[in-house]
Amino acid sequence: MPTAQITDLAAWKAAHARPIADACRWSEAIETLWLANLRIGFAWQRMFLRALGAR
């Protein structure tokens, strides 16, 4: 049947938009994680420098 080859455009868009949305979520999660680690690193650095300055 020739009509079997017709693609449902809504289904196609949904299937192809999902990986992009997933990639955006992963990117945001990684960015949040890196930012938290960076803040913790700077906090430890400040604590260390203050401890050295108190001597």
C-alpha positions as a printed NumPy array, in Angstrom:
array([[ 0.   ,  0.   ,  0.   ],
       [ 1.479,  3.366, -0.9  ],
       [-0.249,  5.152,  2.006],
       [ 1.661,  3.017,  4.538],
       [ 4.777,  5.059,  3.792],
       [ 3.191,  8.359,  4.834],
       [ 4.697,  9.582,  8.082],
       [ 2.609, 10.939, 10.913],
       [ 4.215, 14.361, 11.236],
       [ 3.177, 14.906, 14.868],
       [ 4.647, 11.554, 15.929],
       [ 7.833, 12.255, 13.978],
       [ 8.263, 15.676, 15.603],
       [ 7.623, 14.257, 19.084],
       [10.145, 11.462, 18.569],
       [12.817, 13.833, 17.256],
       [12.24 , 16.592, 19.818],
       [12.642, 14.211, 22.753],
       [16.422, 13.686, 22.384],
       [16.955, 17.445, 22.183],
       [14.921, 18.025, 25.348],
       [16.831, 15.217, 27.1  ],
       [20.166, 16.726, 26.043],
       [19.097, 20.121, 27.385],
       [18.13 , 18.572, 30.723],
       [21.45 , 16.716, 30.955],
       [23.356, 19.874, 30.078],
       [21.501, 21.823, 32.754],
       [22.136, 19.1  , 35.343],
       [25.862, 19.014, 34.552],
       [26.054, 22.806, 34.681],
       [24.31 , 22.837, 38.074],
       [26.671, 20.164, 39.392],
       [29.791, 21.994, 38.177],
       [28.554, 25.268, 39.647],
       [27.89 , 23.654, 43.035],
       [31.348, 22.05 , 43.037],
       [32.96 , 25.347, 42.077],
       [31.2  , 27.16 , 44.914],
       [32.256, 24.476, 47.388],
       [35.828, 24.728, 46.141],
       [35.918, 28.486, 46.621],
       [34.33 , 28.164, 50.059],
       [37.046, 25.706, 51.128],
       [39.696, 28.018, 49.696],
       [38.318, 30.979, 51.681],
       [38.194, 28.885, 54.864],
       [41.781, 27.735, 54.315],
       [43.05 , 31.26 , 53.662],
       [41.225, 32.603, 56.706],
       [42.708, 29.834, 58.837],
       [46.191, 30.717, 57.608],
       [45.586, 34.416, 58.19 ],
       [44.462, 33.852, 61.776],
       [47.896, 32.524, 62.796]])
